[in-house]
Amino acid sequence: MYSEKVIDHFTNPRNVGEIPDANGVGEVGNATCGDIMRIYLKIDDNGIIEDAKFKTFGCGAAIATSSMATEMIRGRSIEEALSLTNKAVIEALDGLPPVKVHCSVLAEEAVKTAVADYYRRRGEEVPAAAIVCDGCCEACAHKAQEE
């Protein structure tokens, strides 16, 4: 059911914890399954993610996707972090069961929400790529994509 990488990132998660002086924090959740992810970022003056940590309340797949997402963005630029997709997280974990794909979506959204928070704290305009749709309107197919 789960790949060896998913099991490894669940049983030995990387980057667990908080960054006390984080300059970007993003929290997302899925009311349906109860998963909650919080991603902390420390971004340097050149826009490079020096550190990324997470705290996740949820299932094994939620923990594994949080762990993998933080691994994938550490040392990368903000732009590279914003290009992270849930599909890339799934591929890096060698797959997820279809009923757990929503966990990878949460990981992508948590990273983008943390980047958006970074820009807000600096008083800068949030790039469109960092804006996460929460399915609050009929303007897109967000809810249909997650189901």
N, C-alpha and C positions, 0 to 999 in steps of 0.2 A: 504493500500500500504506500509506504513512504520510502523515498530513496535513502541511501546511506548518508548523503550530504544533509538531508533534512534531519535525520536522526542525530547526526553529529552536531549540527547547529542548535538542535533542541537540547541535547544532553550536555553540550559544551559550548554554550553561547558566547560569542565574542562581543566585547564592548558593552557589557551590561553596566548600568549605573547612571549617575547624573554627572553633569559638568557644572560645578558651582558657578563659574563665571561664563556660562554659555552666552553667546550673543545671538542665538537663534534656537527657539524651542517650538516644537510642533506636536500637538496632541490630536489624535483622531480616534474614532471609535465606531463600532458597528453595533447598533442596538439589537439587531436580530440575533447575533451570535454572542455578544457580550465582550468581544475583544476590544481592548483599549491599548493604544501604542503612544508612547511619548518619545520623541527623538530630540536629543540635545546636540547642538553644533557649536564648535569653536572655529570661527572663520578668521583668518589673518587679514592684514591690510591689503594683500594682493588678491583677495577673493578665493583663497585656497582653504579647504576644510582641513584644519589641523587635527581635529578630533571629532568623533561622533560616538555618542553613546545612546543607549535606549533603556527604557523600562516598559515592559509589556505585561499586561494582565490578559491572559488568554490561553488558547490551546497550544499544542506543540508546534503547529504550523505557523501560528502567529509569532511565537518566539523565534523560530528558525528564520522566518522572512525578515524580522527586525534585525536579527544578527547579520544575515547576509547583506541586507541593504546598507547597514553601517559599514561593513567591510568594503562594499563596492564604492562608497563615496569618500572614504578617508583618503586624504592626500590629493583629492581631485578638486577641480575648480567648481565654483557655484554653477556655472553653465553646464558642466558635465553632470553634476548632481541633479539638475533640473531635467536632464535628458533620461534619467533613470526611469525605466518602465517596469510595471509589474511583470511583464513577460520576460524581461531581462533577469529579474529576481528568480522567477520560476526556472528559467534555463540554468542559471547559476547553481540552483539547488537540484538540478537534474529532475525537475518535475514536481508537481503537486497533484493530489487527487482533485478532480473537478469541484468537489464540494468545499475545498480549501483555497481555491483561487482568490476568494475575497480577501484572504490574509495578505496576499501579495499586493493587492490593490491598496490595502491599508498602509502597507510599508511605503509604497510609492507616494501616497498622499501625505504621510507623516513627514517624509523628507521635504516635500514641496511646501508643506505648512510651516516647517522649521525655517526654510529659506525665506518664505514670505515674512515670517516674524523678524528675521534678521534685517530685511529691508525696512520694515516698519520701525524698528528700534532706531535705525539710522536716519529716519525721517525721509526716506527715499520712496519713490514709486515702486510698487511691487510689480515685477515682470509678469506678463500674462501667463508664462509657463509655470509660475509658482502659485497661481490661483487655482484652488481646488473646488470643483463643483460639489455641492453637498446634496444635489438632487431636489432643491427646494422649489424648483419651478418646472415648467414644461419645455424649457428652451433646448434641452438636449436629451439624449437617451441614457443619461447616467444610470438611472435606476434599472433600466432594462439591461444594461451591460453587466451589472453586478449579479443579477438573478440567475 
